Amino acid sequence: PITYTLGSTRLVNSSIANLDVYPNPSRDVFNVTFTSEINQFILMKVYNVIYNEVYSYEFLNLSNKFNKEINLSNYSKGMYFLEINTKSETLHKKIILE
């Protein structure tokens, strides 16, 4: 698999495009959006700074645009990492919980 750490939302040769996480930073809820031109299974996880999984969501993306709300209100303030896995790649995005 190919691994990307995202600083921007434009990736070359990626099956996922226009990845956005907002608001970031957030006090509780993050919205994750992206587009995908192919139908594929996607596993989305959030890890804390010691790489303990705090959230997981697996789905078959059948539409072009994806939007998911992640509620982290029960977790401590700090830095977390969003990880999106497809069959061919892994994307990472840093998120901040205030």
N, C-alpha and C positions, 0 to 999 in steps of 0.2 A: 504493500500500500504506500501511497504518497502522503506525506505529512506536511501541513502548512501551518505556520503561525501567522495570524492575520494582523496586519497593521492597517491595511486598507481592505476594501471590499471587492477589488477586482483581481481575479485569479485567472491565469492562462491555463488552458486544458483542464479545468475543473468542472465537475458535473454540477456543482453548486455555485451560484453567482449572486451578487448583490446581498451578501450576508450583512445583516444589521442587527445590533442588540441595543435597545433603547428603553427607557433612559439609562444611561450608564455614565456616572454612578446612579444608583437607585436606593430608595429606602426599603423597598420590599418586592416589587414586581418588575420583572424584565420582560420585554417583548422581543422575541426572536423571529426575524423574517428573512427569507431568502427565496430565490427562484431556482428551479431545476427543470431542465428540458427533457429529462428522462424519468421514467418510472423506476423507483429504486427503494430498497429498504434503507432506512436511516435510523441510527441510534444516537440520541442526544443525551449527554450526561453533563452534570456540573460537579466539580470537585472543589474541596477547600484547599488551603495552601499546603496541607500535609497529605494531599492526594487521597483523602477519604471522599467517597462518592456520597453526595447529598441529594442528588436528583437524577432520575433516569426516565427516558421516554423513547419507546421504539415504535416505529410506524412505517407503513408503506406510503410513500409520497406518490400520489397519482395525479396531482395537479401541478400546474406551472408555478403557482405562488404558495408559499408556506408561511403560516403565522401561528406562533405558539406563545402563550403567556406562562412564565415561570415565576412562581411565588416563593420567595426565600425569606419571608417575614419571620419564620421561626428559627432562623439561623443567626449566628453572631455577625456583627459588622466586620468587614475586612475584604480581602481579595479572594476571588473565586475564579475558576477556569471553566469555560464552556467548551465542551468537546463534541464535535459532530462527526460521526463515522458513517461512511458509505462502504460499499464493497471495495472500492478502488482508492479511497483517500480518507484522511483524518484532518479535520480543521480545528484550530484552537482559537479561542478569543478570551481575553481577560475581562472580567466584570468586577465591579466594586459595589459592595453593599454598605451603605452609610448608616 
